[in-house]
Amino acid sequence: MARLVIVSNRTASPRDRGTRAGGLAVGLREALQKEGGLWFGWSGELSEAAAEPKIHEAGNILFATIPLTAADHDDFYVHYANGTLWPLCHYRLGLIEFSRSAYEGYLRVNRLFAERLAPLLRPDDIIWIHDYHFIPLASALRALGVANRIGFFLHIPLPAPEVLTALPRHRRLVADLCAYDLVGFQTADDLRAFSSYLEEERVGAMDRDGAFQAFGRHGMAAAFPIGIDTQAFVDLAQAAVDSPQTRRLADSLGGRRLVIGVDRLDYSKGIPQRMESFQAALESHPEHRGRVTYMQIAPISRGEVEQYRALRRELEGWVGRINGRFGEFDWAPVRYLNKAFPRQSLAGFYRAAAVGLVTPLRDGMNLVAKEYVAAQDPENPGVLVLSRFAGAARSLPQALIVNPFDVEEIGDAIHLALTMPLEERRARWAGMMAELRTNTIQSWCQAFVSRLNAIDTNRRAA
Ligand code: ADQ
């Protein structure tokens, strides 16, 4: 059996058994555990100089991690991956910073990863590389003579060519993307953006089956919408019902209904607009004043990037304004927490919430939307309010789909959700749950790996 090799910026912790890790880490760990494999990534440490990988073995999995120098981390992670590619792929051209030196650093770290990974590879390993940090990694590995099957999955959106071409040196980046045997995207929209780019820039073409030829190479591209470990989440939420923490939450609400938002503190998630929409709901539907509490959980993320610090200040302003204006001595309309919680706690909080607010301005998929649905009580499910610009909206049309830029529309959707009859809530939830049971994190892993395995590597050169 071929060994699976996964590369991602951060690996799951070798010691973490999945209680705290995100759904993706749990899914990948499961895939590796089953077949046996290697997980390669950044150790999370900064060092004076490049170092050999540290290897830990946990069950069937070898974890190999390397540190980065401060300069590499700055150029590669802070400036290029998160300061250039992240805003670009989330359609925020105004936030993009670009410098040639950061891009050089991005390529340099990709070469470093290739150099450290190549000696650990066996000839029949299949390699699965994750996300925008590592688009050039296949090219770097090929330059070292690695002939293995290499696949890539982009967790974030691929923007339309009008936006992608605003990136200096976009051709080189897309040429690097085309060096993979298989390129996976979250949705059909992302796949279309890829094929449109090839055509509009006259660098290649993709056929209906996803076979593309570009920059002198053949490869395959397809949409693989990521899912969650649905049954595990159902079980977690069920177990959380009677947990002391869920009870404490319920007691603290004093019979009020709960609206919940859970996101990394990121400008792509539309949290300020969401705050404003909650304010709009209290303004235009005064019957909810004093009867509903909105809890926004948003752990600090990428605090080293200025835009993220600015967002934090903006949100603190919103919470103060809404609570100052609408709060009562015994009711704060908004609870705002910059903390991460164990998955069981989150599952219990989701289940306690009558409304799940997931309103990103752009999102590759958004797993919180799926977790919220999976955590609901089938007898009395809550309502998901979901941005049309989250990949998840494609597979969960039974949610209340909103335009995340239209705060009044979200405000009305919150009202609609809070007043929706039980029968309608059940029908919408059942439709979403059927989808979540069919497309899980396990089926996603399996679909990608078997597609990569099926590729005819003799046809690489165009
Ligand atoms: P993210 O942008 O991180 O992921 P998302 O898909 O919502 O967004 O995943 C976040 C994960 O972190 C969820 O599993 C959630 O439960 C967890 N999480 C969030 N806040 C938490 C908290 N306070 N405590 C504990 N856990 C918390 C990127 C892309 C997405 C894509 C995923 C997976 O941006 O579009 O869905 O990758 O492909």
Residues whose N, C-alpha, C, O or C-beta is under 5 A from the ligand:
A	BS01	ADQ	G22 G23 L24 H155 I226 V262 D263 R264 I297 P299 K339 A340 F341 D363 G364 M365 N366 L367 V368
